[in-house]
Amino acid sequence: MSDDLLKKITKIEEQIKSIQKEQAKLNEKLRILNTERDELKSKYNLEKTKKESEKDWSGNFPWTEKVFEILKNIFKLKEFRSKQLSAINATLSKKDVLLLMPTGGGKSLCYQLPSLVERGTSLVISPLISLIEDQIINLKKLGVSAETINSSTSKESKKNIYQYMAKNQGTVIKLIFVTPEWLAKSKMFMSNLQKCYALGNLNRIVIDEVHCCSQWGHDFRPDYKYLGLLKGMFSDVPILGLTATATMSVILDIQEMLDISGCTVLRAPFFRPNLFYEVLPKPSDAAACLDYLEKLMTTNFKEQSGIIYALSIKDTEELSKGLRERGLKVHYYHANLEPEARSAIHERWLRNKYQAVIATVAFGMGIDKPDVRFVIHHSLPKSLEGFYQESGRAGRDGKPARCIVLYKLSDYFRVSSLVGSKVEENKVKASLEYCLAQNTCRHKQIASHFEDGFETVRCEKMCDHCKNPRKCLEVDVTSVWKDIYTIMENAESNGVNLTLLKLIDAWYSTGAKELRVDTVKKPRMDRITAEYLVANFLQKGLLKEEKNYTAYSVNVYLKINRKSDAMKNRILVTFKEDAIPKGLLPFNKDSEEPPPKRMKT
Ligand SMILES: Nc1ncnc2c1ncn2[C@@H]1O[C@H](COP(=O)(O)OP(=O)(O)OP(=O)(O)O)[C@@H](O)[C@H]1O
């Protein structure tokens, strides 16, 4: 009897296994089809966007005369800046638009002005109450009726706003500002918004800092995801999204999120001619770095205002302490401070009571100090998108300002240990590439990252490379790679994980004995150059990182990437002509010598 039962169970288990196998096969098929479909969809949306965005929006429209009259009489401005008029015309034509314009480029005018052309109101979704309050103060000064509604709005004001929205009674409000959080949580607001729409009074939905919608962007905010419902609820109300940073993949993601795939994308040139971009070697230890910052702030930037961005809360506090001990007026700023403390520090900086704020990226949106003369990144930025936005806070008054990155390779591994996805990893790599470049114009590097045409970049010696152009040559470093490969293989066979420091030490025959290899000669170059080569091996994919998680930290180790195709070829790295290490030679393309044999793997 029990044997019979066992037989039956075994039979059923076999059937289950066979079904599971089929299921796995079908799942895999489904995954492939889903990926294929998504890729085609992206391609289709990209083509549609490109076609939509080619249209010239700068011509004449029925509202053109009125638009110029408002520009002159209300905003007291003489002319439009690049892409402002196009954005205004496109949104007034009821098109969904994403407007990409650099920091300080004048995005606000692109939604403020259209709101005055039509009857009715515009809903503006903006991430911070402080940002909203500044906008409202400025609009009221110009005589434009604008209101915000949030948890601290008085009952009386709420009543007035809702009366206008739901019943079209009382003062006409041209712009209603809310945070995405408020929109997501206030049913009362949504219900009034629907009434406003039903009355035909909702003209436009503006989304400021629209890149916060995208998980692919550098500043994703979960509350922005609710904004995806708006198109479904108000299908004929045009959406106008504004941002200072977005690559094409982020644009496509935003479009999908907001359900406006294939919409018009307008892009003002990203080039900021008054910003001087440069990368400087970071002194190796903390005290030397503080001395260096002190020197910069007391000579080059004496009595000038600035921001120093640091990687962690701890870094901001330590840097602030060190600089204060050296007599500088600075203060740290980060997300762990109470809101009141944050505003007080911001306020004191605005009034030049502090020469600089030492901040994490929490010191961000809404900083509108015109005379910021320097922005220093104390560590490698996490992404070029963030870097562009953070450094863009310099020189809003149009006068020259400096944007410095203090670079050393070990910072790359610190940043890398903090990131948690492939997308973020690629962003840090792009940042590393920016720092490793030897002669490319920094402005062009930024423009190319944002897929913005080079033709708009006119760098008049406004970056380290254009100011001091140096001839660069491709140098054959295959022999160096072989040495690194040998050291790494030796460490692997000893079961030791190599950090950057251990690798370089082993190469210089210092550090642990078992990691040194007799056949590898000490490099005839300084450690910075040695690290530059390791960074290039990493960039080229010859080396890969492996993260090891402990309870308190993440260690990043270097490993040979045995799958790398780069190993099949000669390995070339760019050097400034006068900085080529001894024993290495520039690569001569015309040389008949065949490429070296692939290394055994
Ligand atoms: N057409 C124009 N002519 C002259 N000044 C302008 C014009 N448009 C905008 N401005 C001015 O440029 C400054 C920056 O504008 P705005 O605050 O809209 O920039 P933004 O693009 O929103 O910047 P951020 O990304 O930092 O928020 C403001 O002082 C604004 O008055």
PDBQT file of the ligand as one rigid body, heavy atoms in Angstrom, charges set to zero:
ROOT
HETATM    1  N1  LIG A 701      15.106  86.269 -21.705  1.00  0.00    +0.000 N 
HETATM    2  C1  LIG A 701      15.780  86.643 -20.624  1.00  0.00    +0.000 A 
HETATM    3  N2  LIG A 701      16.540  87.743 -20.628  1.00  0.00    +0.000 NA
HETATM    4  C2  LIG A 701      17.245  88.128 -19.530  1.00  0.00    +0.000 A 
HETATM    5  N3  LIG A 701      17.203  87.474 -18.348  1.00  0.00    +0.000 NA
HETATM    6  C3  LIG A 701      16.461  86.362 -18.289  1.00  0.00    +0.000 A 
HETATM    7  C4  LIG A 701      15.699  85.875 -19.414  1.00  0.00    +0.000 A 
HETATM    8  N4  LIG A 701      15.056  84.761 -19.038  1.00  0.00    +0.000 NA
HETATM    9  C5  LIG A 701      15.380  84.535 -17.755  1.00  0.00    +0.000 A 
HETATM   10  N5  LIG A 701      16.216  85.484 -17.299  1.00  0.00    +0.000 N 
HETATM   11  C6  LIG A 701      16.821  85.583 -15.956  1.00  0.00    +0.000 C 
HETATM   12  O1  LIG A 701      17.720  84.486 -15.771  1.00  0.00    +0.000 OA
HETATM   13  C7  LIG A 701      17.775  84.113 -14.398  1.00  0.00    +0.000 C 
HETATM   14  C8  LIG A 701      17.632  82.616 -14.259  1.00  0.00    +0.000 C 
HETATM   15  O2  LIG A 701      16.346  82.221 -14.636  1.00  0.00    +0.000 OA
HETATM   16  P1  LIG A 701      15.618  80.964 -13.978  1.00  0.00    +0.000 P 
HETATM   17  O3  LIG A 701      15.619  81.074 -12.510  1.00  0.00    +0.000 OA
HETATM   18  O4  LIG A 701      14.346  80.777 -14.677  1.00  0.00    +0.000 OA
HETATM   19  O5  LIG A 701      16.645  79.854 -14.396  1.00  0.00    +0.000 OA
HETATM   20  P2  LIG A 701      16.437  78.305 -14.358  1.00  0.00    +0.000 P 
HETATM   21  O6  LIG A 701      16.698  77.825 -15.739  1.00  0.00    +0.000 OA
HETATM   22  O7  LIG A 701      15.143  77.965 -13.745  1.00  0.00    +0.000 OA
HETATM   23  O8  LIG A 701      17.630  77.872 -13.405  1.00  0.00    +0.000 OA
HETATM   24  P3  LIG A 701      17.693  76.607 -12.365  1.00  0.00    +0.000 P 
HETATM   25  O9  LIG A 701      17.923  75.389 -13.200  1.00  0.00    +0.000 OA
HETATM   26  O10 LIG A 701      18.886  76.923 -11.531  1.00  0.00    +0.000 OA
HETATM   27  O11 LIG A 701      16.455  76.597 -11.598  1.00  0.00    +0.000 OA
HETATM   28  C9  LIG A 701      16.662  84.882 -13.706  1.00  0.00    +0.000 C 
HETATM   29  O12 LIG A 701      17.232  85.956 -13.013  1.00  0.00    +0.000 OA
HETATM   30  C10 LIG A 701      15.798  85.394 -14.856  1.00  0.00    +0.000 C 
HETATM   31  O13 LIG A 701      15.162  86.606 -14.574  1.00  0.00    +0.000 OA
ENDROOT
TORSDOF 0
